């Protein structure tokens, strides 16, 4: 189950570092931290863009299946 992100931790993330306290207060009510297992799929092409992912630890590979069904790595 996702946990709400600590206010101070959120302020240390570059994406949110320029926000004032009122803006951060709004964000903290909508941001959650969740851990994923290695190899988990976070989203697929065509999926509605309803969330933003901020990677705090580890990394993410972005890949796409080609017309032939091959997996093509787009970014790491």
PEWO-V629183 format. One record per residue. N is the residue number from 1. PHI is phi in whole degrees, -180 to 180 (NA if undefined). NEAR is the number of other C-alpha atoms within 8 Angstrom. Layout:
BEGIN
n = <N N>
phi = <PHI PHI>
near = <NEAR NEAR>
END
This chain:
BEGIN
n = <1 2 3 4 5 6 7 8 9 10 11 12 13 14 15 16 17 18 19 20 21 22 23 24 25 26 27 28 29 30 31 32 33 34 35 36 37 38 39 40 41 42 43 44 45 46 47 48 49 50 51 52 53 54 55 56 57 58 59 60 61 62 63 64 65 66 67 68 69 70 71 72 73 74 75 76>
phi = <NA -65 -111 -67 -77 -64 -55 -67 -66 -61 -64 -84 -84 -48 -57 -108 -64 -88 -82 -82 -61 -66 -67 -64 -62 -65 -64 -61 -80 -120 -106 -132 -104 -143 -96 -121 -76 -55 92 -67 -97 -88 -160 -126 -56 93 -69 -59 -83 -100 -137 -123 -107 -117 -86 -92 -144 85 -155 -135 -102 -111 -134 -143 -83 -81 -61 -87 91 -74 -91 -112 -77 -98 -159 -127>
near = <3 7 7 10 10 7 9 6 8 12 11 8 8 7 5 10 9 6 8 6 6 6 8 13 9 8 8 13 7 7 8 9 8 7 5 5 5 4 4 6 5 4 5 6 5 4 6 4 5 4 4 5 4 4 7 4 4 5 6 6 8 8 9 9 9 8 5 5 6 7 8 8 9 8 6 7>
END
